[in-house]
Amino acid sequence: MFSINNKAKLLKVIAIFLLGVFLLLLTAKLLLKVNNINTQTLKLMFKMDALVISDGINDLPYRLYQPHDIEKTNKPPLVIVLQSAFRRGNNNYGQLTNLVDKFVSDEFQNLENAYVVAPHCPENMQWNNNKPTSAPYINYDMSEIEQSWRQTLIIELIDKLVEEKGVDPERIYITGISMGASGTWEMLYRFPEQFAGALILNGRSDPNKASQIAQTPVKIFHGQNDEIAPLNNSIKMKTALDKLNADVELKILEAGHDITHSAYDIDAFKWLLNQKKSNSFKRQING
């Protein structure tokens, strides 16, 4: 039997321990808040590997999701997810938003095991080398800007994953919203033979480059009330692609600029995973 003094000492130790745990949790919560890490970002940080690809001068941080049952999959597909201008930087977690979460979710992965890559765009940069402007962001001339090192490293990363992870080169997909959508359009222009399909949300592009972009099947989503990247951006590109008999669809949503949840649904996922480079109508007639 413990004496009264021993019980008091034990209770004191327990109280100090609990206080320590409380302070530790409080500190962790404050650190997460200061570093702009919410619950969703924290979850994705645990689910995705933190890696970097470099050209010797520039580093591009990225997160890689590797499916648990990937050994059962023959030549898995790959999805490249380009972030918006929100939370750019080099900490390699700012890009982990609901955009990325959609593609590592059970809803998507249950359709098919797929690798997912989410590169982190550096602060004060875009995916392309376009000069900074202010909203509304309208279509622009892609030929006036040079290919960016971010774009070059993304292609090198794709080649690396095809070689090292056995990714199916016939089923490499790309998607993005806002700045990431514009980056996606430009990737299709600069690398017309690279991607099997694209989902593009509220971006801007260059309808004069439709002949190169038409090589890749595209689903476009745009909010009709978007005041940041006007709906007319996508309408003009859709019109230009239609003239070339491209595989393109434009879905106009009753929304503004943030359309992630309304655009990425099960039908969009199924459509994307059904695309193969060898099945592209435009590639066949051009070949």
WOSULCOR-V212573 format. One record per backbone hydrogen bond with DSSP energy under -1.0 kcal/mol. CO is the residue of the C=O (numbers start at 1). NH is the residue of the N-H. Records with the same first field share a line. If there is no record, write none. Layout:
CO = NH ; NH
This chain:
3 = 7
4 = 8
5 = 9
6 = 10
7 = 11
8 = 12
9 = 13
10 = 14
11 = 15
12 = 16
13 = 17
14 = 18
15 = 19
16 = 20
17 = 21
18 = 22
19 = 23
20 = 24
21 = 25
22 = 26
23 = 27
24 = 28
25 = 29
26 = 30
27 = 31
28 = 32
29 = 33
30 = 34
31 = 35
32 = 37
33 = 36
38 = 42
39 = 43
40 = 44
41 = 45
42 = 46
43 = 47
44 = 48
49 = 64
51 = 62
53 = 60
58 = 55
60 = 53
61 = 120
62 = 51
63 = 118
64 = 49
65 = 116
67 = 70
69 = 72
70 = 73
76 = 168
77 = 115
78 = 173
79 = 117
80 = 175
93 = 96
95 = 97
97 = 101
98 = 102
100 = 103 ; 104
105 = 109
106 = 110
108 = 111 ; 112
115 = 79
116 = 65
117 = 81
118 = 63
121 = 89
122 = 125
141 = 144
142 = 145
148 = 152
149 = 153
150 = 154
151 = 155
152 = 156
153 = 157
154 = 158
155 = 159
156 = 160
157 = 161
158 = 162
159 = 163
160 = 164
161 = 165 ; 167
168 = 171
170 = 277
171 = 78
172 = 196
173 = 80
174 = 199
175 = 82
176 = 201
177 = 180
178 = 182
179 = 183
180 = 184
181 = 185
182 = 186
183 = 187
184 = 188
185 = 189
186 = 190
187 = 191
191 = 194
197 = 174
198 = 219
199 = 176
200 = 221
201 = 178
205 = 140
206 = 209
207 = 210
209 = 213
210 = 214
212 = 215
213 = 216
217 = 198
218 = 249
219 = 200
220 = 251
221 = 202
222 = 253
223 = 226
228 = 137
230 = 233
231 = 235
232 = 236
233 = 237
234 = 238
235 = 239
236 = 240
237 = 241
238 = 242
239 = 243
241 = 244 ; 246
242 = 245
246 = 248
247 = 218
249 = 220
251 = 222
253 = 224 ; 255
255 = 225
257 = 259
259 = 263
260 = 264
263 = 265
265 = 269
266 = 270
267 = 271
268 = 272
269 = 273
270 = 274
272 = 275
276 = 279
277 = 280
280 = 284
281 = 285
282 = 286
283 = 287
